[in-house]
Amino acid sequence: MRTLTLELKTSLIMTAILVVLLCGLYPLAVFAMAQGFFPANADGSLVYRHGDIVGSGLLAQPFTGPKYFHPRPSAAGDGYDATASGGSNLGPTSRKLIETVQERVKQYRAENNLPETVLIPADVVTASGSGLDPHISVRNALLQAPRVANARGWNEDAVKEKIGAYTEGRQLGVLGEPRVNVLLINLALDSGPSKANDNRGANQDRR
């Protein structure tokens, strides 16, 4: 009986210590380090316009108007729903996926006035695993550039300048491919045709 009591006491003491360490001190230490060294990332990489939050640099939004770059497709909820992140779960042999891809290719060509000979990037017709990928490939952006320039009455070179300014390189120099954040470049477009360095002065009209 004495041994059982001793073991129970030891267990309770260790549980209390672990609760303090793992449920108190450790989370506080991580929070303090994140806020101290990476405050923007820790707060969700939020994007502001005139002091108001208009989105996150980590989450796609459904831009559809001709004067904006369009994100890649989304299967998250009804589309781009951060509370329902996920893919379509359709495999490469799925008839539905094949038909969906064919329809997206057709629509993309029509929107951007592209001939049949132009190859369409994969991110144009396939959703990301999360359905919330905020980036598109540089090739995708360049194919959309003439439409965006025409809708805004800009010189195409001005739009391509924006693409260059908002192209992100490979992570750590080797991971992934160069890419363009759709939210950030669309906000920059609304600030004017000159190269923008402030993504907070933009109109968020998406239609």
C-alpha positions as CSV (number, residue, x, y, z in Angstrom):
1,M,0.0,0.0,0.0
2,R,2.8,2.3,0.9
3,T,4.5,1.6,-2.5
4,L,1.3,2.3,-4.3
5,T,0.9,5.7,-2.5
6,L,4.5,6.6,-3.3
7,E,4.1,5.8,-7.0
8,L,0.8,7.7,-7.2
9,K,2.5,10.7,-5.5
10,T,5.4,10.5,-7.9
11,S,3.1,10.3,-10.9
12,L,1.1,13.3,-9.8
13,I,4.2,15.4,-9.2
14,M,5.6,14.5,-12.6
15,T,2.3,15.3,-14.3
16,A,2.2,18.7,-12.6
17,I,5.8,19.4,-13.7
18,L,5.1,18.4,-17.3
19,V,1.9,20.4,-17.4
20,V,3.9,23.5,-16.3
21,L,6.7,22.8,-18.8
22,L,4.7,21.7,-21.8
23,C,1.4,23.6,-21.4
24,G,2.9,26.7,-20.0
25,L,6.6,27.5,-20.3
26,Y,7.2,25.9,-23.7
27,P,4.2,27.6,-25.5
28,L,5.2,30.9,-23.9
29,A,8.8,30.6,-25.0
30,V,7.7,29.7,-28.6
31,F,5.3,32.6,-28.6
32,A,7.9,35.0,-27.4
33,M,10.5,33.9,-29.9
34,A,8.0,34.0,-32.8
35,Q,6.8,37.5,-31.9
36,G,10.4,38.7,-31.3
37,F,12.0,37.4,-34.4
38,F,9.2,36.7,-36.9
39,P,6.2,38.9,-35.9
40,A,4.6,39.2,-39.3
41,N,4.8,35.4,-40.0
42,A,3.6,34.6,-36.5
43,D,0.5,36.8,-36.9
44,G,-0.5,35.1,-40.2
45,S,1.4,37.1,-42.8
46,L,-1.5,39.5,-42.9
47,V,-1.7,42.1,-45.7
48,Y,-3.1,45.6,-45.0
49,R,-4.7,48.3,-47.0
50,H,-5.1,51.7,-45.4
51,G,-4.8,50.0,-42.0
52,D,-7.4,47.4,-42.8
53,I,-6.7,43.7,-43.2
54,V,-7.5,42.6,-46.8
55,G,-6.0,39.1,-46.7
56,S,-3.0,36.9,-45.9
57,G,0.0,36.3,-48.1
58,L,-0.5,32.6,-47.3
59,L,-4.1,32.2,-48.6
60,A,-5.5,32.5,-52.1
61,Q,-8.5,34.6,-52.9
62,P,-11.0,34.3,-55.8
63,F,-10.0,37.2,-58.1
64,T,-12.1,36.8,-61.3
65,G,-12.1,40.3,-63.1
66,P,-10.2,40.7,-66.4
67,K,-8.0,43.4,-64.9
68,Y,-6.6,41.0,-62.2
69,F,-4.4,38.0,-62.3
70,H,-6.4,34.9,-61.5
71,P,-5.3,32.3,-58.9
72,R,-5.0,28.6,-59.5
73,P,-8.3,26.5,-59.1
74,S,-9.5,25.6,-55.6
75,A,-11.4,22.6,-54.3
76,A,-11.5,24.0,-50.7
77,G,-15.2,24.1,-49.8
78,D,-16.9,26.3,-52.4
79,G,-13.4,27.5,-53.3
80,Y,-10.6,29.2,-51.4
81,D,-12.4,28.5,-48.0
82,A,-9.7,28.4,-45.3
83,T,-12.1,26.5,-43.0
84,A,-12.4,23.7,-45.5
85,S,-8.9,23.3,-46.9
86,G,-8.4,20.3,-49.0
87,G,-8.0,18.8,-52.5
88,S,-10.6,17.2,-54.8
89,N,-9.1,13.7,-54.2
90,L,-9.6,12.9,-57.9
91,G,-7.0,10.6,-59.3
92,P,-5.2,10.9,-62.7
93,T,-7.5,8.3,-64.3
94,S,-10.7,10.0,-63.1
95,R,-13.0,10.9,-66.0
96,K,-14.3,13.9,-64.0
97,L,-10.8,15.2,-63.5
98,I,-10.0,14.8,-67.2
99,E,-13.2,16.7,-68.2
100,T,-12.6,19.4,-65.6
101,V,-9.0,20.0,-66.8
102,Q,-10.2,20.1,-70.5
103,E,-12.9,22.7,-69.5
104,R,-10.4,24.8,-67.6
105,V,-7.9,24.7,-70.5
106,K,-10.7,25.9,-72.9
107,Q,-11.8,28.6,-70.5
108,Y,-8.2,29.8,-69.9
109,R,-7.5,30.0,-73.6
110,A,-10.7,32.0,-74.2
111,E,-10.1,34.4,-71.3
112,N,-6.5,35.2,-72.4
113,N,-7.0,34.9,-76.2
114,L,-4.5,32.1,-76.6
115,P,-4.1,29.9,-79.7
116,E,-4.2,26.1,-79.5
117,T,-0.4,26.0,-80.0
118,V,0.3,27.6,-76.6
119,L,1.0,25.1,-73.9
120,I,-0.9,25.7,-70.7
121,P,0.9,25.5,-67.3
122,A,-0.2,22.7,-64.9
123,D,-1.1,25.2,-62.2
124,V,-3.8,26.8,-64.5
125,V,-5.9,23.6,-64.5
126,T,-5.1,21.8,-61.3
127,A,-5.8,22.8,-57.7
128,S,-3.2,22.6,-55.0
129,G,-3.5,20.0,-52.2
130,S,-4.8,22.6,-49.8
131,G,-6.9,24.5,-52.3
132,L,-5.4,27.7,-50.8
133,D,-2.1,28.1,-52.6
134,P,-1.6,31.9,-53.0
135,H,0.9,31.5,-55.8
136,I,0.9,30.9,-59.6
137,S,3.8,30.1,-61.8
138,V,5.7,32.9,-63.6
139,R,4.6,31.3,-66.9
140,N,1.0,31.5,-65.8
141,A,1.4,35.1,-64.9
142,L,3.0,36.0,-68.2
143,L,0.2,34.4,-70.2
144,Q,-2.3,36.5,-68.3
145,A,-0.3,39.7,-68.7
146,P,-1.8,40.8,-72.1
147,R,-5.3,40.5,-70.7
148,V,-4.5,42.4,-67.6
149,A,-2.7,45.1,-69.6
150,N,-5.6,45.5,-72.0
151,A,-8.2,45.6,-69.3
152,R,-6.3,48.4,-67.5
153,G,-5.2,50.3,-70.6
154,W,-1.6,49.7,-69.7
155,N,1.5,48.9,-71.8
156,E,2.1,45.2,-71.5
157,D,5.7,45.9,-70.3
158,A,4.4,47.7,-67.3
159,V,2.4,44.6,-66.3
160,K,5.5,42.4,-66.9
161,E,7.4,44.8,-64.6
162,K,5.0,44.1,-61.9
163,I,5.4,40.3,-62.4
164,G,9.2,40.7,-62.1
165,A,8.9,42.8,-59.0
166,Y,6.6,40.3,-57.3
167,T,8.3,37.1,-58.4
168,E,9.5,35.1,-55.4
169,G,12.5,32.8,-55.9
170,R,13.0,29.2,-54.9
171,Q,12.9,28.6,-51.1
172,L,16.4,28.3,-49.8
173,G,17.5,28.7,-53.4
174,V,16.7,25.1,-54.4
175,L,13.2,24.2,-53.3
176,G,10.2,24.7,-55.6
177,E,10.0,27.0,-58.6
178,P,9.9,30.8,-58.9
179,R,6.3,32.0,-58.3
180,V,4.1,35.0,-58.1
181,N,1.8,35.8,-55.1
182,V,-1.6,36.6,-56.7
183,L,-2.9,38.8,-53.9
184,L,0.2,40.9,-53.6
185,I,0.5,41.6,-57.3
186,N,-3.2,42.4,-57.7
187,L,-3.0,44.9,-54.8
188,A,0.1,46.4,-56.5
189,L,-1.7,46.7,-59.8
190,D,-4.2,49.0,-58.3
191,S,-1.5,51.3,-57.0
192,G,-0.5,52.2,-60.6
193,P,1.6,51.1,-63.5
194,S,4.9,52.1,-62.0
195,K,6.8,49.6,-60.0
196,A,5.1,49.4,-56.6
197,N,6.7,48.8,-53.2
198,D,3.6,49.3,-51.1
199,N,0.9,46.6,-51.3
200,R,-1.5,48.5,-49.0
201,G,-2.7,51.2,-51.5
202,A,-4.9,49.1,-53.6
203,N,-8.6,48.5,-54.4
204,Q,-9.9,45.1,-53.6
205,D,-12.6,45.0,-56.3
206,R,-12.4,41.4,-57.6
207,R,-15.4,41.5,-60.1
